[in-house]
Amino acid sequence: MMKTKLKATLLAAVIGTLGMTTAQAENIKLRIASGHPNANTYVNLMQNFFVPEVSKRVAERTQHKKGP
């Protein structure tokens, strides 16, 4: 009984692994949104610091570049 469960589990793991593929994309879009106005400090920081910093790091550390 235990061997049967082990075999079934291993078979499921192998089948699951075979079905996995790596994600590939020429372009990626990173989006950030807020329902609050720019007057809120955290919204202003997201627009003026966080988004440019993430874009810069993605460009530096990956092959993806900032799109239009």
BAROMAR-428292 format. One line per 8 residues: number of its first residue (from 1); their letters; for each residue x, y, z of N, C-alpha, C. Coordinates in nm, 2 decimals, padded with zeros to 4 digits. Layout:
# BAROMAR-428292
NUM = a = X,Y,Z,X,Y,Z,X,Y,Z | ...
END
This chain:
# BAROMAR-428292
1 = mmktklka = 00.08,-00.12,00.00,00.00,00.00,00.00,00.09,00.13,00.00 | 00.19,00.13,00.08,00.28,00.24,00.09,00.36,00.26,-00.03 | 00.40,00.15,-00.09,00.48,00.16,-00.22,00.39,00.22,-00.33 | 00.27,00.18,-00.33,00.17,00.23,-00.44,00.15,00.38,-00.43 | 00.14,00.43,-00.30,00.12,00.57,-00.28,00.25,00.65,-00.32 | 00.36,00.59,-00.29,00.49,00.65,-00.32,00.51,00.66,-00.47 | 00.48,00.55,-00.54,00.49,00.55,-00.68,00.39,00.65,-00.75 | 00.27,00.66,-00.70,00.17,00.75,-00.75,00.22,00.89,-00.73
9 = tllaavig = 00.27,00.92,-00.61,00.32,01.05,-00.58,00.44,01.09,-00.67 | 00.53,01.00,-00.69,00.65,01.03,-00.78,00.61,01.04,-00.92 | 00.51,00.96,-00.97,00.46,00.98,-01.10,00.40,01.11,-01.12 | 00.32,01.15,-01.03,00.25,01.28,-01.04,00.36,01.40,-01.04 | 00.46,01.38,-00.96,00.57,01.48,-00.96,00.64,01.49,-01.09 | 00.67,01.38,-01.15,00.74,01.37,-01.28,00.65,01.43,-01.39 | 00.53,01.40,-01.39,00.43,01.45,-01.49,00.42,01.60,-01.47 | 00.41,01.65,-01.35,00.40,01.79,-01.32,00.52,01.87,-01.37
17 = tlgmttaq = 00.64,01.81,-01.34,00.77,01.87,-01.38,00.78,01.88,-01.53 | 00.74,01.77,-01.60,00.74,01.78,-01.75,00.66,01.88,-01.81 | 00.55,01.92,-01.74,00.45,02.02,-01.79,00.50,02.16,-01.77 | 00.60,02.18,-01.68,00.64,02.31,-01.65,00.73,02.37,-01.76 | 00.72,02.49,-01.79,00.81,02.56,-01.89,00.85,02.69,-01.83 | 00.96,02.75,-01.88,01.00,02.88,-01.83,00.92,02.98,-01.90 | 00.90,03.09,-01.83,00.82,03.20,-01.89,00.92,03.29,-01.97 | 00.89,03.32,-02.09,00.97,03.41,-02.17,00.88,03.52,-02.23
25 = aeniklri = 00.94,03.64,-02.23,00.86,03.75,-02.29,00.96,03.85,-02.34 | 00.93,03.90,-02.46,01.01,04.01,-02.52,00.99,04.14,-02.44 | 00.87,04.16,-02.41,00.83,04.28,-02.34,00.75,04.25,-02.21 | 00.78,04.32,-02.11,00.70,04.30,-01.99,00.64,04.44,-01.95 | 00.53,04.44,-01.89,00.47,04.56,-01.84,00.46,04.55,-01.69 | 00.52,04.65,-01.62,00.50,04.66,-01.47,00.41,04.78,-01.45 | 00.30,04.75,-01.39,00.20,04.86,-01.36,00.18,04.88,-01.22 | 00.16,05.00,-01.18,00.13,05.04,-01.05,00.01,05.14,-01.05
33 = asghpnan = -00.08,05.13,-00.96,-00.19,05.22,-00.96,-00.23,05.26,-00.82 | -00.30,05.37,-00.81,-00.35,05.41,-00.68,-00.48,05.49,-00.71 | -00.57,05.48,-00.62,-00.70,05.55,-00.63,-00.69,05.68,-00.56 | -00.58,05.72,-00.51,-00.56,05.84,-00.44,-00.49,05.95,-00.52 | -00.51,06.08,-00.50,-00.44,06.18,-00.57,-00.29,06.19,-00.54 | -00.21,06.26,-00.62,-00.07,06.28,-00.60,-00.04,06.35,-00.48 | -00.13,06.43,-00.42,-00.11,06.50,-00.30,-00.07,06.41,-00.18 | -00.12,06.29,-00.18,-00.08,06.20,-00.08,00.07,06.16,-00.09
41 = tyvnlmqn = 00.14,06.17,00.01,00.28,06.15,00.01,00.32,06.01,-00.05 | 00.25,05.91,-00.01,00.29,05.77,-00.06,00.27,05.76,-00.21 | 00.16,05.83,-00.27,00.14,05.82,-00.41,00.24,05.90,-00.48 | 00.28,06.01,-00.43,00.39,06.09,-00.49,00.52,06.01,-00.49 | 00.55,05.95,-00.38,00.67,05.87,-00.38,00.67,05.75,-00.47 | 00.55,05.69,-00.49,00.54,05.58,-00.59,00.58,05.63,-00.73 | 00.52,05.74,-00.76,00.54,05.79,-00.90,00.68,05.85,-00.92 | 00.74,05.92,-00.82,00.86,05.99,-00.84,00.99,05.91,-00.79
49 = ffvpevsk = 00.97,05.81,-00.71,01.08,05.73,-00.67,01.07,05.58,-00.70 | 00.96,05.52,-00.65,00.95,05.38,-00.66,00.95,05.33,-00.81 | 00.86,05.38,-00.89,00.85,05.34,-01.03,00.98,05.36,-01.10 | 01.04,05.47,-01.10,01.17,05.49,-01.17,01.28,05.40,-01.12 | 01.28,05.37,-00.99,01.38,05.28,-00.93,01.36,05.14,-00.97 | 01.24,05.09,-00.98,01.21,04.96,-01.02,01.24,04.94,-01.17 | 01.21,05.04,-01.25,01.24,05.04,-01.39,01.39,05.04,-01.41 | 01.46,05.11,-01.34,01.61,05.12,-01.35,01.67,04.98,-01.31
57 = rvaertqh = 01.62,04.92,-01.20,01.68,04.79,-01.16,01.64,04.68,-01.25 | 01.52,04.68,-01.31,01.48,04.58,-01.41,01.58,04.59,-01.53 | 01.60,04.71,-01.57,01.69,04.73,-01.69,01.83,04.69,-01.66 | 01.88,04.72,-01.54,02.02,04.68,-01.50,02.04,04.53,-01.48 | 01.94,04.47,-01.42,01.96,04.33,-01.38,01.90,04.22,-01.47 | 01.82,04.27,-01.57,01.76,04.17,-01.67,01.79,04.22,-01.81 | 01.74,04.14,-01.90,01.76,04.18,-02.04,01.64,04.27,-02.09 | 01.54,04.29,-02.00,01.43,04.37,-02.03,01.46,04.52,-02.02
65 = kkgp = 01.41,04.60,-02.11,01.44,04.74,-02.11,01.30,04.81,-02.10 | 01.31,04.94,-02.05,01.19,05.01,-02.04,01.12,05.04,-02.17 | 00.99,05.01,-02.18,00.92,05.02,-02.30,00.87,05.17,-02.32 | 00.79,05.19,-02.43,00.74,05.32,-02.46,00.64,05.37,-02.35
END
